[in-house]
Amino acid sequence: MCEHGDLSYDQKLDQFHLNGDALNLPQKEAQLLLMLLQSAGNKVHRKRLLQRIYGLGNDSESNTLDVHIYALRKIIGKERIETVRGFGYRLVKR
């Protein structure tokens, strides 16, 4: 089990929970959230996130990551994912 505040991931069930409620996330958002949750409190570089969800060689200037982060923020709350300007993102406790 991976936890950060009221957000958790149960590896056995492959399920995210927020305040005890199960979240149904699209695949890309789930991959992003898992990576952010595993690095909770630490910044994660954009390139690392892009490599995780799209594989090697993806264009790091693309806005597709931003679109998935936006969608994820709508689901878990915009204040939970902090933008680290010029670097990437960080999951913060609410």
PDB file as gemmi writes it, atoms N, CA and C in Angstrom:
CRYST1    1.000    1.000    1.000  90.00  90.00  90.00 P 1                      
ATOM      1  N   MET A   1       0.853  -1.177   0.000  1.00  0.00           N  
ATOM      2  CA  MET A   1       0.000   0.000   0.000  1.00  0.00           C  
ATOM      3  C   MET A   1       0.893   1.233   0.000  1.00  0.00           C  
ATOM      4  N   CYS A   2       0.557   2.173  -0.848  1.00  0.00           N  
ATOM      5  CA  CYS A   2       1.281   3.426  -0.972  1.00  0.00           C  
ATOM      6  C   CYS A   2       0.308   4.529  -0.554  1.00  0.00           C  
ATOM      7  N   GLU A   3       0.690   5.369   0.418  1.00  0.00           N  
ATOM      8  CA  GLU A   3      -0.221   6.390   0.933  1.00  0.00           C  
ATOM      9  C   GLU A   3       0.442   7.747   1.016  1.00  0.00           C  
ATOM     10  N   HIS A   4      -0.378   8.780   0.863  1.00  0.00           N  
ATOM     11  CA  HIS A   4       0.047  10.163   1.041  1.00  0.00           C  
ATOM     12  C   HIS A   4      -1.182  10.941   1.489  1.00  0.00           C  
ATOM     13  N   GLY A   5      -1.276  11.187   2.783  1.00  0.00           N  
ATOM     14  CA  GLY A   5      -2.475  11.829   3.312  1.00  0.00           C  
ATOM     15  C   GLY A   5      -3.681  10.938   3.108  1.00  0.00           C  
ATOM     16  N   ASP A   6      -4.742  11.492   2.523  1.00  0.00           N  
ATOM     17  CA  ASP A   6      -5.978  10.727   2.302  1.00  0.00           C  
ATOM     18  C   ASP A   6      -6.035  10.078   0.924  1.00  0.00           C  
ATOM     19  N   LEU A   7      -4.894  10.045   0.248  1.00  0.00           N  
ATOM     20  CA  LEU A   7      -4.785   9.423  -1.064  1.00  0.00           C  
ATOM     21  C   LEU A   7      -3.949   8.161  -0.926  1.00  0.00           C  
ATOM     22  N   SER A   8      -4.434   7.052  -1.480  1.00  0.00           N  
ATOM     23  CA  SER A   8      -3.695   5.789  -1.352  1.00  0.00           C  
ATOM     24  C   SER A   8      -3.844   4.940  -2.609  1.00  0.00           C  
ATOM     25  N   TYR A   9      -2.924   3.991  -2.727  1.00  0.00           N  
ATOM     26  CA  TYR A   9      -2.953   3.030  -3.827  1.00  0.00           C  
ATOM     27  C   TYR A   9      -2.741   1.649  -3.247  1.00  0.00           C  
ATOM     28  N   ASP A  10      -3.664   0.745  -3.532  1.00  0.00           N  
ATOM     29  CA  ASP A  10      -3.574  -0.641  -3.099  1.00  0.00           C  
ATOM     30  C   ASP A  10      -3.059  -1.453  -4.283  1.00  0.00           C  
ATOM     31  N   GLN A  11      -1.814  -1.896  -4.185  1.00  0.00           N  
ATOM     32  CA  GLN A  11      -1.166  -2.616  -5.286  1.00  0.00           C  
ATOM     33  C   GLN A  11      -1.853  -3.944  -5.577  1.00  0.00           C  
ATOM     34  N   LYS A  12      -2.287  -4.646  -4.536  1.00  0.00           N  
ATOM     35  CA  LYS A  12      -2.940  -5.945  -4.735  1.00  0.00           C  
ATOM     36  C   LYS A  12      -4.219  -5.814  -5.557  1.00  0.00           C  
ATOM     37  N   LEU A  13      -4.977  -4.762  -5.295  1.00  0.00           N  
ATOM     38  CA  LEU A  13      -6.230  -4.535  -6.005  1.00  0.00           C  
ATOM     39  C   LEU A  13      -6.059  -3.648  -7.232  1.00  0.00           C  
ATOM     40  N   ASP A  14      -4.858  -3.067  -7.382  1.00  0.00           N  
ATOM     41  CA  ASP A  14      -4.584  -2.102  -8.450  1.00  0.00           C  
ATOM     42  C   ASP A  14      -5.663  -1.019  -8.435  1.00  0.00           C  
ATOM     43  N   GLN A  15      -5.843  -0.408  -7.227  1.00  0.00           N  
ATOM     44  CA  GLN A  15      -6.926   0.544  -7.026  1.00  0.00           C  
ATOM     45  C   GLN A  15      -6.456   1.742  -6.207  1.00  0.00           C  
ATOM     46  N   PHE A  16      -6.810   2.934  -6.669  1.00  0.00           N  
ATOM     47  CA  PHE A  16      -6.546   4.171  -5.925  1.00  0.00           C  
ATOM     48  C   PHE A  16      -7.760   4.504  -5.083  1.00  0.00           C  
ATOM     49  N   HIS A  17      -7.507   5.123  -3.932  1.00  0.00           N  
ATOM     50  CA  HIS A  17      -8.581   5.569  -3.050  1.00  0.00           C  
ATOM     51  C   HIS A  17      -8.317   7.008  -2.610  1.00  0.00           C  
ATOM     52  N   LEU A  18      -9.386   7.772  -2.515  1.00  0.00           N  
ATOM     53  CA  LEU A  18      -9.330   9.131  -2.002  1.00  0.00           C  
ATOM     54  C   LEU A  18     -10.383   9.237  -0.914  1.00  0.00           C  
ATOM     55  N   ASN A  19      -9.940   9.528   0.294  1.00  0.00           N  
ATOM     56  CA  ASN A  19     -10.851   9.567   1.444  1.00  0.00           C  
ATOM     57  C   ASN A  19     -11.613   8.250   1.597  1.00  0.00           C  
ATOM     58  N   GLY A  20     -10.962   7.139   1.259  1.00  0.00           N  
ATOM     59  CA  GLY A  20     -11.577   5.823   1.390  1.00  0.00           C  
ATOM     60  C   GLY A  20     -12.445   5.411   0.215  1.00  0.00           C  
ATOM     61  N   ASP A  21     -12.715   6.326  -0.702  1.00  0.00           N  
ATOM     62  CA  ASP A  21     -13.544   6.018  -1.871  1.00  0.00           C  
ATOM     63  C   ASP A  21     -12.658   5.605  -3.043  1.00  0.00           C  
ATOM     64  N   ALA A  22     -13.051   4.547  -3.734  1.00  0.00           N  
ATOM     65  CA  ALA A  22     -12.298   4.071  -4.896  1.00  0.00           C  
ATOM     66  C   ALA A  22     -12.385   5.083  -6.033  1.00  0.00           C  
ATOM     67  N   LEU A  23     -11.265   5.252  -6.724  1.00  0.00           N  
ATOM     68  CA  LEU A  23     -11.217   6.145  -7.882  1.00  0.00           C  
ATOM     69  C   LEU A  23     -11.129   5.318  -9.163  1.00  0.00           C  
ATOM     70  N   ASN A  24     -11.896   5.691 -10.146  1.00  0.00           N  
ATOM     71  CA  ASN A  24     -11.801   5.069 -11.466  1.00  0.00           C  
ATOM     72  C   ASN A  24     -11.055   6.040 -12.359  1.00  0.00           C  
ATOM     73  N   LEU A  25      -9.797   5.732 -12.619  1.00  0.00           N  
ATOM     74  CA  LEU A  25      -8.948   6.628 -13.396  1.00  0.00           C  
ATOM     75  C   LEU A  25      -8.638   6.040 -14.763  1.00  0.00           C  
ATOM     76  N   PRO A  26      -8.601   6.895 -15.781  1.00  0.00           N  
ATOM     77  CA  PRO A  26      -8.109   6.433 -17.081  1.00  0.00           C  
ATOM     78  C   PRO A  26      -6.660   5.975 -16.931  1.00  0.00           C  
ATOM     79  N   GLN A  27      -6.197   5.145 -17.830  1.00  0.00           N  
ATOM     80  CA  GLN A  27      -4.881   4.515 -17.714  1.00  0.00           C  
ATOM     81  C   GLN A  27      -3.738   5.524 -17.555  1.00  0.00           C  
ATOM     82  N   LYS A  28      -3.687   6.533 -18.387  1.00  0.00           N  
ATOM     83  CA  LYS A  28      -2.584   7.506 -18.325  1.00  0.00           C  
ATOM     84  C   LYS A  28      -2.591   8.263 -17.003  1.00  0.00           C  
ATOM     85  N   GLU A  29      -3.759   8.678 -16.551  1.00  0.00           N  
ATOM     86  CA  GLU A  29      -3.864   9.393 -15.285  1.00  0.00           C  
ATOM     87  C   GLU A  29      -3.457   8.489 -14.124  1.00  0.00           C  
ATOM     88  N   ALA A  30      -3.828   7.201 -14.207  1.00  0.00           N  
ATOM     89  CA  ALA A  30      -3.442   6.249 -13.162  1.00  0.00           C  
ATOM     90  C   ALA A  30      -1.924   6.084 -13.128  1.00  0.00           C  
ATOM     91  N   GLN A  31      -1.283   6.002 -14.285  1.00  0.00           N  
ATOM     92  CA  GLN A  31       0.174   5.876 -14.339  1.00  0.00           C  
ATOM     93  C   GLN A  31       0.843   7.112 -13.741  1.00  0.00           C  
ATOM     94  N   LEU A  32       0.322   8.287 -14.081  1.00  0.00           N  
ATOM     95  CA  LEU A  32       0.879   9.523 -13.535  1.00  0.00           C  
ATOM     96  C   LEU A  32       0.711   9.592 -12.026  1.00  0.00           C  
ATOM     97  N   LEU A  33      -0.494   9.281 -11.560  1.00  0.00           N  
ATOM     98  CA  LEU A  33      -0.756   9.363 -10.128  1.00  0.00           C  
ATOM     99  C   LEU A  33       0.109   8.376  -9.360  1.00  0.00           C  
ATOM    100  N   LEU A  34       0.293   7.186  -9.883  1.00  0.00           N  
ATOM    101  CA  LEU A  34       1.131   6.207  -9.198  1.00  0.00           C  
ATOM    102  C   LEU A  34       2.563   6.727  -9.089  1.00  0.00           C  
ATOM    103  N   MET A  35       3.080   7.276 -10.148  1.00  0.00           N  
ATOM    104  CA  MET A  35       4.449   7.794 -10.111  1.00  0.00           C  
ATOM    105  C   MET A  35       4.567   8.962  -9.133  1.00  0.00           C  
ATOM    106  N   LEU A  36       3.592   9.854  -9.138  1.00  0.00           N  
ATOM    107  CA  LEU A  36       3.615  10.979  -8.196  1.00  0.00           C  
ATOM    108  C   LEU A  36       3.451  10.495  -6.760  1.00  0.00           C  
ATOM    109  N   LEU A  37       2.597   9.507  -6.558  1.00  0.00           N  
ATOM    110  CA  LEU A  37       2.370   8.959  -5.224  1.00  0.00           C  
ATOM    111  C   LEU A  37       3.613   8.258  -4.692  1.00  0.00           C  
ATOM    112  N   GLN A  38       4.312   7.539  -5.554  1.00  0.00           N  
ATOM    113  CA  GLN A  38       5.538   6.860  -5.140  1.00  0.00           C  
ATOM    114  C   GLN A  38       6.649   7.852  -4.812  1.00  0.00           C  
ATOM    115  N   SER A  39       6.552   9.059  -5.349  1.00  0.00           N  
ATOM    116  CA  SER A  39       7.538  10.113  -5.080  1.00  0.00           C  
ATOM    117  C   SER A  39       6.933  11.232  -4.250  1.00  0.00           C  
ATOM    118  N   ALA A  40       5.872  10.941  -3.518  1.00  0.00           N  
ATOM    119  CA  ALA A  40       5.105  11.950  -2.789  1.00  0.00           C  
ATOM    120  C   ALA A  40       5.997  12.910  -2.006  1.00  0.00           C  
ATOM    121  N   GLY A  41       5.724  14.196  -2.216  1.00  0.00           N  
ATOM    122  CA  GLY A  41       6.476  15.240  -1.545  1.00  0.00           C  
ATOM    123  C   GLY A  41       7.732  15.657  -2.284  1.00  0.00           C  
ATOM    124  N   ASN A  42       8.186  14.833  -3.228  1.00  0.00           N  
ATOM    125  CA  ASN A  42       9.376  15.146  -4.021  1.00  0.00           C  
ATOM    126  C   ASN A  42       8.954  15.552  -5.427  1.00  0.00           C  
ATOM    127  N   LYS A  43       9.756  16.405  -6.047  1.00  0.00           N  
ATOM    128  CA  LYS A  43       9.439  16.813  -7.413  1.00  0.00           C  
ATOM    129  C   LYS A  43       9.814  15.707  -8.393  1.00  0.00           C  
ATOM    130  N   VAL A  44       8.992  15.598  -9.431  1.00  0.00           N  
ATOM    131  CA  VAL A  44       9.223  14.599 -10.474  1.00  0.00           C  
ATOM    132  C   VAL A  44       9.349  15.359 -11.793  1.00  0.00           C  
ATOM    133  N   HIS A  45      10.434  15.134 -12.490  1.00  0.00           N  
ATOM    134  CA  HIS A  45      10.708  15.853 -13.733  1.00  0.00           C  
ATOM    135  C   HIS A  45       9.729  15.472 -14.828  1.00  0.00           C  
ATOM    136  N   ARG A  46       9.370  16.446 -15.644  1.00  0.00           N  
ATOM    137  CA  ARG A  46       8.449  16.221 -16.778  1.00  0.00           C  
ATOM    138  C   ARG A  46       8.906  15.073 -17.669  1.00  0.00           C  
ATOM    139  N   LYS A  47      10.203  15.050 -17.983  1.00  0.00           N  
ATOM    140  CA  LYS A  47      10.714  14.005 -18.876  1.00  0.00           C  
ATOM    141  C   LYS A  47      10.504  12.619 -18.279  1.00  0.00           C  
ATOM    142  N   ARG A  48      10.682  12.508 -16.982  1.00  0.00           N  
ATOM    143  CA  ARG A  48      10.485  11.218 -16.317  1.00  0.00           C  
ATOM    144  C   ARG A  48       9.018  10.785 -16.394  1.00  0.00           C  
ATOM    145  N   LEU A  49       8.124  11.730 -16.194  1.00  0.00           N  
ATOM    146  CA  LEU A  49       6.695  11.430 -16.288  1.00  0.00           C  
ATOM    147  C   LEU A  49       6.323  11.048 -17.719  1.00  0.00           C  
ATOM    148  N   LEU A  50       6.841  11.786 -18.684  1.00  0.00           N  
ATOM    149  CA  LEU A  50       6.565  11.474 -20.088  1.00  0.00           C  
ATOM    150  C   LEU A  50       7.090  10.096 -20.467  1.00  0.00           C  
ATOM    151  N   GLN A  51       8.285   9.765 -19.996  1.00  0.00           N  
ATOM    152  CA  GLN A  51       8.853   8.447 -20.293  1.00  0.00           C  
ATOM    153  C   GLN A  51       7.994   7.350 -19.693  1.00  0.00           C  
ATOM    154  N   ARG A  52       7.452   7.596 -18.513  1.00  0.00           N  
ATOM    155  CA  ARG A  52       6.634   6.599 -17.835  1.00  0.00           C  
ATOM    156  C   ARG A  52       5.344   6.306 -18.592  1.00  0.00           C  
ATOM    157  N   ILE A  53       4.704   7.353 -19.088  1.00  0.00           N  
ATOM    158  CA  ILE A  53       3.401   7.110 -19.714  1.00  0.00           C  
ATOM    159  C   ILE A  53       3.450   6.944 -21.228  1.00  0.00           C  
ATOM    160  N   TYR A  54       4.511   7.419 -21.871  1.00  0.00           N  
ATOM    161  CA  TYR A  54       4.587   7.315 -23.328  1.00  0.00           C  
ATOM    162  C   TYR A  54       5.800   6.549 -23.825  1.00  0.00           C  
ATOM    163  N   GLY A  55       6.712   6.200 -22.943  1.00  0.00           N  
ATOM    164  CA  GLY A  55       7.908   5.493 -23.366  1.00  0.00           C  
ATOM    165  C   GLY A  55       9.011   6.454 -23.765  1.00  0.00           C  
ATOM    166  N   LEU A  56      10.140   5.911 -24.105  1.00  0.00           N  
ATOM    167  CA  LEU A  56      11.309   6.714 -24.456  1.00  0.00           C  
ATOM    168  C   LEU A  56      11.110   7.435 -25.774  1.00  0.00           C  
ATOM    169  N   GLY A  57      11.795   8.567 -25.904  1.00  0.00           N  
ATOM    170  CA  GLY A  57      11.810   9.292 -27.164  1.00  0.00           C  
ATOM    171  C   GLY A  57      10.620  10.193 -27.393  1.00  0.00           C  
ATOM    172  N   ASN A  58       9.808  10.443 -26.384  1.00  0.00           N  
ATOM    173  CA  ASN A  58       8.664  11.322 -26.566  1.00  0.00           C  
ATOM    174  C   ASN A  58       9.111  12.772 -26.531  1.00  0.00           C  
ATOM    175  N   ASP A  59       8.424  13.620 -27.272  1.00  0.00           N  
ATOM    176  CA  ASP A  59       8.729  15.048 -27.324  1.00  0.00           C  
ATOM    177  C   ASP A  59       8.341  15.711 -26.011  1.00  0.00           C  
ATOM    178  N   SER A  60       9.333  16.174 -25.255  1.00  0.00           N  
ATOM    179  CA  SER A  60       9.073  16.760 -23.946  1.00  0.00           C  
ATOM    180  C   SER A  60       8.439  18.143 -24.033  1.00  0.00           C  
ATOM    181  N   GLU A  61       8.351  18.717 -25.230  1.00  0.00           N  
ATOM    182  CA  GLU A  61       7.717  20.020 -25.400  1.00  0.00           C  
ATOM    183  C   GLU A  61       6.217  19.891 -25.641  1.00  0.00           C  
ATOM    184  N   SER A  62       5.736  18.694 -25.808  1.00  0.00           N  
ATOM    185  CA  SER A  62       4.323  18.450 -26.060  1.00  0.00           C  
ATOM    186  C   SER A  62       3.493  18.819 -24.830  1.00  0.00           C  
ATOM    187  N   ASN A  63       2.258  19.223 -25.070  1.00  0.00           N  
ATOM    188  CA  ASN A  63       1.392  19.580 -23.945  1.00  0.00           C  
ATOM    189  C   ASN A  63       0.511  18.410 -23.490  1.00  0.00           C  
ATOM    190  N   THR A  64       0.739  17.219 -24.030  1.00  0.00           N  
ATOM    191  CA  THR A  64      -0.095  16.077 -23.650  1.00  0.00           C  
ATOM    192  C   THR A  64       0.016  15.775 -22.161  1.00  0.00           C  
ATOM    193  N   LEU A  65       1.193  15.931 -21.588  1.00  0.00           N  
ATOM    194  CA  LEU A  65       1.350  15.704 -20.149  1.00  0.00           C  
ATOM    195  C   LEU A  65       0.491  16.687 -19.373  1.00  0.00           C  
ATOM    196  N   ASP A  66       0.498  17.942 -19.792  1.00  0.00           N  
ATOM    197  CA  ASP A  66      -0.296  18.967 -19.117  1.00  0.00           C  
ATOM    198  C   ASP A  66      -1.792  18.641 -19.174  1.00  0.00           C  
ATOM    199  N   VAL A  67      -2.226  18.093 -20.294  1.00  0.00           N  
ATOM    200  CA  VAL A  67      -3.634  17.716 -20.443  1.00  0.00           C  
ATOM    201  C   VAL A  67      -3.993  16.606 -19.452  1.00  0.00           C  
ATOM    202  N   HIS A  68      -3.121  15.605 -19.313  1.00  0.00           N  
ATOM    203  CA  HIS A  68      -3.384  14.511 -18.370  1.00  0.00           C  
ATOM    204  C   HIS A  68      -3.308  14.998 -16.920  1.00  0.00           C  
ATOM    205  N   ILE A  69      -2.390  15.895 -16.618  1.00  0.00           N  
ATOM    206  CA  ILE A  69      -2.297  16.467 -15.271  1.00  0.00           C  
ATOM    207  C   ILE A  69      -3.571  17.256 -14.960  1.00  0.00           C  
ATOM    208  N   TYR A  70      -4.053  18.016 -15.927  1.00  0.00           N  
ATOM    209  CA  TYR A  70      -5.289  18.776 -15.753  1.00  0.00           C  
ATOM    210  C   TYR A  70      -6.451  17.836 -15.430  1.00  0.00           C  
ATOM    211  N   ALA A  71      -6.566  16.753 -16.194  1.00  0.00           N  
ATOM    212  CA  ALA A  71      -7.643  15.781 -15.964  1.00  0.00           C  
ATOM    213  C   ALA A  71      -7.507  15.138 -14.588  1.00  0.00           C  
ATOM    214  N   LEU A  72      -6.287  14.815 -14.201  1.00  0.00           N  
ATOM    215  CA  LEU A  72      -6.049  14.210 -12.889  1.00  0.00           C  
ATOM    216  C   LEU A  72      -6.404  15.177 -11.768  1.00  0.00           C  
ATOM    217  N   ARG A  73      -6.061  16.443 -11.940  1.00  0.00           N  
ATOM    218  CA  ARG A  73      -6.404  17.462 -10.935  1.00  0.00           C  
ATOM    219  C   ARG A  73      -7.913  17.586 -10.772  1.00  0.00           C  
ATOM    220  N   LYS A  74      -8.666  17.452 -11.863  1.00  0.00           N  
ATOM    221  CA  LYS A  74     -10.128  17.531 -11.784  1.00  0.00           C  
ATOM    222  C   LYS A  74     -10.684  16.386 -10.943  1.00  0.00           C  
ATOM    223  N   ILE A  75     -10.008  15.252 -10.975  1.00  0.00           N  
ATOM    224  CA  ILE A  75     -10.486  14.070 -10.250  1.00  0.00           C  
ATOM    225  C   ILE A  75     -10.086  14.107  -8.780  1.00  0.00           C  
ATOM    226  N   ILE A  76      -8.831  14.448  -8.491  1.00  0.00           N  
ATOM    227  CA  ILE A  76      -8.348  14.372  -7.099  1.00  0.00           C  
ATOM    228  C   ILE A  76      -8.256  15.730  -6.402  1.00  0.00           C  
ATOM    229  N   GLY A  77      -8.462  16.807  -7.137  1.00  0.00           N  
ATOM    230  CA  GLY A  77      -8.370  18.147  -6.560  1.00  0.00           C  
ATOM    231  C   GLY A  77      -7.126  18.863  -7.046  1.00  0.00           C  
ATOM    232  N   LYS A  78      -7.314  20.071  -7.555  1.00  0.00           N  
ATOM    233  CA  LYS A  78      -6.199  20.785  -8.176  1.00  0.00           C  
ATOM    234  C   LYS A  78      -5.088  21.143  -7.204  1.00  0.00           C  
ATOM    235  N   GLU A  79      -5.423  21.287  -5.939  1.00  0.00           N  
ATOM    236  CA  GLU A  79      -4.414  21.675  -4.945  1.00  0.00           C  
ATOM    237  C   GLU A  79      -3.481  20.523  -4.564  1.00  0.00           C  
ATOM    238  N   ARG A  80      -3.773  19.321  -4.973  1.00  0.00           N  
ATOM    239  CA  ARG A  80      -2.943  18.160  -4.615  1.00  0.00           C  
ATOM    240  C   ARG A  80      -1.708  17.987  -5.501  1.00  0.00           C  
ATOM    241  N   ILE A  81      -1.740  18.555  -6.707  1.00  0.00           N  
ATOM    242  CA  ILE A  81      -0.595  18.445  -7.613  1.00  0.00           C  
ATOM    243  C   ILE A  81      -0.033  19.838  -7.844  1.00  0.00           C  
ATOM    244  N   GLU A  82       1.160  20.034  -7.364  1.00  0.00           N  
ATOM    245  CA  GLU A  82       1.826  21.330  -7.483  1.00  0.00           C  
ATOM    246  C   GLU A  82       2.711  21.345  -8.731  1.00  0.00           C  
ATOM    247  N   THR A  83       2.624  22.417  -9.497  1.00  0.00           N  
ATOM    248  CA  THR A  83       3.514  22.602 -10.634  1.00  0.00           C  
ATOM    249  C   THR A  83       4.831  23.172 -10.123  1.00  0.00           C  
ATOM    250  N   VAL A  84       5.925  22.533 -10.457  1.00  0.00           N  
ATOM    251  CA  VAL A  84       7.253  23.031 -10.118  1.00  0.00           C  
ATOM    252  C   VAL A  84       7.781  23.660 -11.400  1.00  0.00           C  
ATOM    253  N   ARG A  85       7.658  24.945 -11.478  1.00  0.00           N  
ATOM    254  CA  ARG A  85       7.966  25.697 -12.707  1.00  0.00           C  
ATOM    255  C   ARG A  85       9.354  25.361 -13.257  1.00  0.00           C  
ATOM    256  N   GLY A  86       9.400  25.043 -14.539  1.00  0.00           N  
ATOM    257  CA  GLY A  86      10.654  24.729 -15.205  1.00  0.00           C  
ATOM    258  C   GLY A  86      11.198  23.345 -14.890  1.00  0.00           C  
ATOM    259  N   PHE A  87      10.426  22.551 -14.124  1.00  0.00           N  
ATOM    260  CA  PHE A  87      10.914  21.230 -13.743  1.00  0.00           C  
ATOM    261  C   PHE A  87       9.882  20.135 -13.994  1.00  0.00           C  
ATOM    262  N   GLY A  88       8.769  20.206 -13.282  1.00  0.00           N  
ATOM    263  CA  GLY A  88       7.771  19.151 -13.392  1.00  0.00           C  
ATOM    264  C   GLY A  88       6.649  19.343 -12.400  1.00  0.00           C  
ATOM    265  N   TYR A  89       6.351  18.290 -11.633  1.00  0.00           N  
ATOM    266  CA  TYR A  89       5.224  18.310 -10.711  1.00  0.00           C  
ATOM    267  C   TYR A  89       5.593  17.633  -9.390  1.00  0.00           C  
ATOM    268  N   ARG A  90       4.764  17.922  -8.359  1.00  0.00           N  
ATOM    269  CA  ARG A  90       4.950  17.309  -7.052  1.00  0.00           C  
ATOM    270  C   ARG A  90       3.581  17.076  -6.437  1.00  0.00           C  
ATOM    271  N   LEU A  91       3.398  15.912  -5.827  1.00  0.00           N  
ATOM    272  CA  LEU A  91       2.174  15.603  -5.106  1.00  0.00           C  
ATOM    273  C   LEU A  91       2.318  16.151  -3.698  1.00  0.00           C  
ATOM    274  N   VAL A  92       1.334  16.941  -3.256  1.00  0.00           N  
ATOM    275  CA  VAL A  92       1.391  17.539  -1.931  1.00  0.00           C  
ATOM    276  C   VAL A  92       0.180  17.110  -1.125  1.00  0.00           C  
ATOM    277  N   LYS A  93       0.323  17.138   0.180  1.00  0.00           N  
ATOM    278  CA  LYS A  93      -0.817  16.802   1.045  1.00  0.00           C  
ATOM    279  C   LYS A  93      -1.793  17.952   1.042  1.00  0.00           C  
ATOM    280  N   ARG A  94      -3.027  17.624   1.088  1.00  0.00           N  
ATOM    281  CA  ARG A  94      -4.100  18.632   1.087  1.00  0.00           C  
ATOM    282  C   ARG A  94      -4.294  19.182   2.455  1.00  0.00           C  
TER     283      ARG A  94                                                      
END                                                                             
